[in-house]
């Protein structure tokens, strides 16, 4: 390497080595500055869903993908006898009597599903808590990055391992958590995720029609800051609990649900990675439930599809559409025209969808429930913040916050389960 010489102030000639150029850091496929990680997120989720589909129907009928109400002896991956649909004394199908459970469960089946859930759940909690602890004690600098960091890789390895465990466990013992817990709690845990997303996004897109970005509630900013910092535990519980609730069946409802859960696993993996807070990506995660819920409901008799399609559409038009980056970049006039067109399309679709029964009130069930719970949770957080500010003992503060956090999540999940199941949260084992 050539040496550069120059004359110093003393008159002597000094030699200065030129700066050594830094070696370019190796990039990974998760580098959001170089690649699009979303292609990986979507493609791997789709591939895993296809694998589940093929494995589930290898020994049964491929047409069972549309069998949403299997009878005893149907499905079961072609080698297990499941309970199937439950009927009451009048021959009416019992809602929320989950069909995909072993007709006669075994101890090994129970242990295998609960063991998998416990490892997955506690593993995610540990990774989240460890990063926050190390950061709060100054041992690491946890900050947002375009690269996957060590905690992202830990979460990825855990999720991948538990997905494969679930696949193997399902084909050996079949059973999911459905053997012991009501179906409404699994659905409630997922809806709680959506409510959490509404709360977190309030400063960005407001609560209603792009407005109410700050609610007239004491300590509102503290509540939002806390929700952004610690929402990972609630999201983790909803994802992992629902994932291990279902066996590895492949009805249209199961497949859409597994695909959604795999996307959410990527979201749990990418915390503190720029892709985690990309507005288009997070919007997809919120809106996918509209697609999944509607398709699942359409595969079943009745008018449940009206509740899902129009209910989640109302949430989209009242809340989510106001956060779409492409719409926010439009001029005021263009934005008004775009949103007006979306509203007009919704009105036309609703008129057509309710043309036979005129039961328009059904479209209010989901949005009223989600917005009401969002406000209740914010109020609980406000009261907690007011109490915390009067306390001194760090352990008392931590215990109080943790208790309220679990209480709020448990309250949402159980109450949602009550609403969804018509007031009867139970596991039907009497048939």
ABEGO torsion letter per residue (X at the ends): XBBBBBBBAAGBBBBBBBBBBBBBBBBBAABAAABBAAAAAAAAAAAAAAAAAAAAAAABBAAAAABABBBBGBEGGGABBBAEBBBBAAGBBBBGBBABBBABBBAAAAAAAAAAAAAAAAAAAAAAAAAAAAAAAGABBBBBBABBBAAAAAAAAAAAAAAAAAAAAAAAAGBBAAAABBAAAAAAAAAAAAAAAAAAAAAAAEABGGBGABBBBBGAAAAAAAAAAAAAAAAAAAAAAAAAABBBBABAAAAAAAAAAAAAAAAAAABGBAAAABAAAAAAAAAAAAAAAAAAAAABBEAAAAAAAAAAAAAAAAAAAAABAAAAABBAAAAAAAAAAAAAAAAAAAAAAAAAAGBAAAAAAAAAAAAAAAAAAAAAAAAAAAAAAABABAAAAAAAAAAAAAAAAAAAAAAAAAAAAGGBBBBBAAX
